């Protein structure tokens, strides 16, 4: 696993950060205050701390406009790397299951001969 993927998994390990990402995914770019309005479990200071972790790990992008800060998902950032990693793991697992299923669905040729002997 690469450093980018580790950053993303660390960022995604917290329930509040995952909730923030869900809000940004559903709503698009939001100010800190707008994000806080969607997150009932914690206050503004805690949301700001989580946003800092998400930003430094490359999961979200911060845009400053005057005194306000706006956040959005970084679709090309580390979360994409983590998703690609997970996708490759899942694909390898599916390939293994398919190979195993095809191996068990076709009996070996000698097994067919044993079942139909004249004994």
C-alpha positions in Angstrom: 0.0 0.0 0.0 1.3 3.5 -0.9 1.7 6.5 1.3 -1.3 8.3 -0.4 -3.6 5.3 0.4 -2.4 5.3 4.0 -3.2 9.0 4.4 -6.7 8.4 3.0 -7.4 5.4 5.2 -6.2 7.3 8.2 -8.5 10.2 7.3 -11.5 7.8 6.7 -11.0 5.9 10.0 -13.0 8.4 12.0 -16.8 8.3 12.0 -17.2 12.2 12.1 -14.8 12.6 9.1 -16.8 10.0 7.1 -20.0 11.9 7.9 -18.3 15.2 6.7 -17.3 13.5 3.5 -20.9 12.2 3.0 -22.3 15.7 3.5 -19.8 17.1 1.0 -20.5 14.3 -1.4 -24.3 15.0 -1.2 -24.2 18.8 -1.1 -21.0 19.7 -3.0 -18.9 22.6 -1.8 -19.9 24.0 1.6 -18.6 26.5 4.1 -17.6 25.3 7.5 -20.8 26.7 9.0 -22.9 24.8 6.5 -21.0 21.6 7.3 -21.5 22.2 11.0 -25.3 22.5 10.4 -25.3 19.0 9.0 -23.2 17.4 11.8 -25.1 17.2 15.0 -22.7 15.2 17.0 -19.9 17.8 17.5 -19.4 21.5 17.4 -17.7 23.9 15.0 -14.2 23.6 16.6 -14.2 19.8 16.3 -15.5 20.0 12.7 -12.8 22.4 11.8 -10.2 20.1 13.3 -11.6 17.2 11.3 -11.6 19.3 8.1 -7.9 20.1 8.7 -7.1 16.4 8.9 -9.1 15.8 5.7 -7.4 18.6 3.9 -3.8 17.7 4.9 -4.5 14.1 3.9 -5.6 15.2 0.5 -9.2 14.1 0.8 -10.8 17.5 0.6 -9.9 20.8 -1.1 -10.1 24.1 0.8 -11.0 27.4 -1.0 -10.7 30.7 0.9 -13.0 33.6 0.0 -12.5 36.6 2.3 -13.0 35.3 5.8 -14.8 32.2 4.8 -13.4 28.8 3.9 -15.2 26.4 1.6 -14.6 22.7 1.4 -15.3 20.2 -1.4 -14.2 16.6 -2.1 -10.8 16.3 -3.9 -11.9 13.8 -6.6 -8.3 13.4 -7.7 -6.7 13.2 -4.2 -5.8 10.4 -1.9 -9.3 9.1 -1.5 -9.2 8.1 -5.2 -5.9 6.2 -4.5 -7.5 4.4 -1.6 -10.6 3.6 -3.7 -8.4 2.2 -6.5 -6.5 0.1 -4.0 -9.8 -1.3 -2.5 -11.2 -1.9 -6.0 -8.1 -4.0 -7.0 -8.4 -6.0 -3.8 -12.1 -6.7 -4.4 -11.5 -7.6 -8.1 -8.7 -10.0 -7.1 -11.2 -11.6 -4.6 -13.9 -11.9 -7.2 -11.5 -13.4 -9.7 -10.4 -16.0 -7.1 -14.1 -16.9 -6.4 -14.9 -17.2 -10.1 -11.8 -19.4 -10.6 -12.7 -21.6 -7.7 -16.4 -21.9 -8.8 -15.4 -22.9 -12.3 -12.9 -25.5 -10.9 -15.7 -27.1 -8.8 -18.4 -27.0 -11.4 -16.5 -29.1 -13.9 -15.7 -32.5 -12.6 -12.4 -34.0 -13.7 -12.6 -36.3 -16.7 -11.6 -39.4 -14.7 -14.3 -38.8 -12.1 -16.9 -39.1 -14.9 -15.5 -42.4 -16.1 -15.6 -43.8 -12.5 -19.2 -43.0 -12.1 -20.3 -44.8 -15.3 -18.3 -48.1 -15.0 -19.9 -51.5 -15.8 -18.8 -52.9 -12.3 
